[in-house]
């Protein structure tokens, strides 16, 4: 995935893989990105304010139900269902956090179960997420926005055998469509 985004002209960082993809390491990467986007001086800050940032996550997602309250989480490598707040990443908190970053557009590409939960409560947070309607994309491209492409809605997504390997269908076809 890193190489694909580099071919498209994006500056990338080293991906966090397997046991390195803990909640703490993911949060450290997010902090590094925030600091970088703020720039070393006003000129960098102004240039970065026009940036497009892509956040890619492929892994597991989790839906937490407490009474009427439903929340959706990304599950890092150290995820523990009995320690949600210290081992998972709440999608709404993540989205809200990124809304304050110094960039023009933020695109989340999420290949995990319950990834569509990122669209929850968008009006309560006053963050604009676009649907796939092309007119909406054109109209919103001049405004700061948070966008998301997800493997599914608020349900589990299935893996499938493709080219002899069990894979997430989403990432396989996402990469294929961009190549």
C-alpha positions in Angstrom: 0.0 0.0 0.0 2.9 2.4 0.9 4.4 2.0 -2.6 1.1 2.5 -4.3 0.6 5.9 -2.5 4.2 6.9 -3.3 3.6 6.2 -7.0 0.6 8.5 -6.8 2.8 11.3 -5.4 2.0 11.1 -1.7 4.7 11.4 0.9 4.3 8.4 3.2 5.6 7.2 6.6 6.6 3.8 7.6 3.6 1.6 8.1 2.9 0.0 11.4 2.6 -3.7 10.9 1.6 -6.7 13.1 3.0 -6.4 16.7 4.2 -2.8 16.0 0.6 -1.7 15.3 -0.4 -1.1 19.0 -2.7 1.6 20.1 0.2 3.5 21.6 2.3 3.3 18.4 -0.7 4.4 16.2 -1.3 7.4 18.5 2.4 8.3 18.3 2.1 8.3 14.5 -1.0 10.5 14.7 0.9 12.9 16.9 3.9 13.0 14.5 1.6 13.8 11.7 -0.2 16.6 13.6 3.2 18.1 14.4 4.4 17.8 10.8 1.3 19.4 9.4 1.6 22.4 11.8 5.0 23.1 10.1 8.2 24.5 11.4 7.2 28.0 10.3 4.3 30.0 8.9 5.2 29.2 5.3 5.2 25.5 5.9 2.0 25.8 7.9 0.3 27.6 5.0 1.5 25.1 2.4 0.4 22.2 4.6 -3.1 23.7 5.1 -3.7 22.7 1.4 -2.6 19.1 2.0 -4.5 15.9 1.4 -3.8 13.4 4.1 -4.7 9.7 3.6 -5.0 7.4 6.7 -5.1 3.7 5.8 -6.1 1.0 8.3 -6.4 -2.7 7.5 -7.2 -5.0 10.4 -10.1 -5.7 12.7 -13.0 -3.6 13.9 -15.3 -4.0 16.8 -18.8 -2.9 17.7 -19.5 -2.1 21.4 -23.1 -2.1 22.5 -24.1 -0.7 25.9 -27.8 -0.3 26.2 -28.9 2.0 23.3 -25.3 3.3 22.8 -23.3 1.7 20.0 -19.7 2.7 19.3 -17.3 1.4 16.7 -13.6 0.8 17.2 -10.5 0.0 15.3 -8.6 -2.9 16.9 -4.8 -2.5 17.0 -2.6 -5.5 17.5 -2.8 -5.3 21.3 -6.6 -5.1 21.3 -8.4 -6.6 24.4 -12.2 -6.6 24.4 -12.2 -6.3 28.2 -9.9 -3.1 28.1 -11.6 -1.2 25.2 -10.5 2.3 26.2 -6.9 1.4 26.6 -6.5 -1.0 23.7 -8.9 0.2 20.9 -9.4 3.4 18.9 -12.9 4.8 18.9 -13.8 5.9 15.4 -15.8 9.0 16.5 -13.0 10.2 18.8 -10.5 9.6 16.0 -12.5 11.5 13.4 -13.1 14.3 15.8 -9.4 14.5 16.6 -8.4 14.7 12.9 -10.9 17.4 12.2 -8.5 19.9 13.9 -5.5 18.9 11.8 -3.9 21.5 9.5 -4.8 20.1 6.2 -7.5 20.7 3.6 -8.7 17.1 3.2 -8.4 14.0 5.3 -9.3 10.6 3.7 -9.7 7.5 5.8 -9.4 4.2 3.9 -10.7 1.6 6.4 -10.6 -2.1 5.6 -12.1 -3.6 8.7 -15.4 -4.8 10.2 -17.7 -2.0 11.3 -15.7 0.6 9.4 -18.9 2.3 8.3 -19.2 3.4 11.9 -17.0 6.4 11.0 -20.1 8.0 9.5 -22.0 7.9 12.8 -22.9 11.2 14.4 -21.4 13.2 11.7 -23.8 16.1 12.3 -23.3 16.1 16.1 -19.6 16.6 15.5 -20.1 19.2 12.8 -17.8 17.3 10.5 -18.7 16.9 6.8 -18.3 13.4 5.4 -19.2 13.0 1.8 -21.2 10.3 0.2 -20.1 8.9 -3.1 -22.3 11.3 -5.0 -20.0 13.0 -7.6 -21.7 16.4 -7.3 -21.1 16.3 -3.6 -17.5 15.6 -4.1 -17.0 18.5 -6.6 -18.9 21.0 -4.4 -17.0 19.9 -1.3 -13.6 19.8 -2.8 -13.0 23.5 -2.1 -13.9 23.1 1.6 -12.0 21.5 4.3 -13.4 18.0 4.7 -13.1 14.5 6.1 -13.8 11.7 3.7 -13.9 8.0 4.1 -13.9 4.9 1.9 -14.8 1.9 4.0 -14.9 -1.9 3.5 -18.5 -2.0 4.6 -21.1 -0.5 6.8 -21.7 -1.1 10.5 -21.4 -4.9 10.1 -18.8 -7.5 9.8 -17.0 -7.9 6.5 -16.0 -11.2 5.0 -12.7 -12.4 3.8 -12.5 -14.5 0.6 -10.0 -16.7 -1.1 -8.4 -14.7 -3.9 -5.4 -15.9 -5.9 -4.9 -18.7 -3.4 -4.8 -16.6 -0.3 -7.5 -15.6 2.3 -7.8 -11.8 2.0 -10.0 -8.9 2.7 -11.8 -8.3 -0.5 -11.8 -4.5 -0.1 -8.0 -4.0 0.0 -7.4 -6.4 -2.9 -9.8 -4.6 -5.2 -8.9 -1.1 -3.9 -5.3 -1.6 -4.9 -6.3 -3.2 -8.2 -8.5 -0.2 -9.0 -5.8 2.3 -8.3 -3.1 0.5 -10.3 
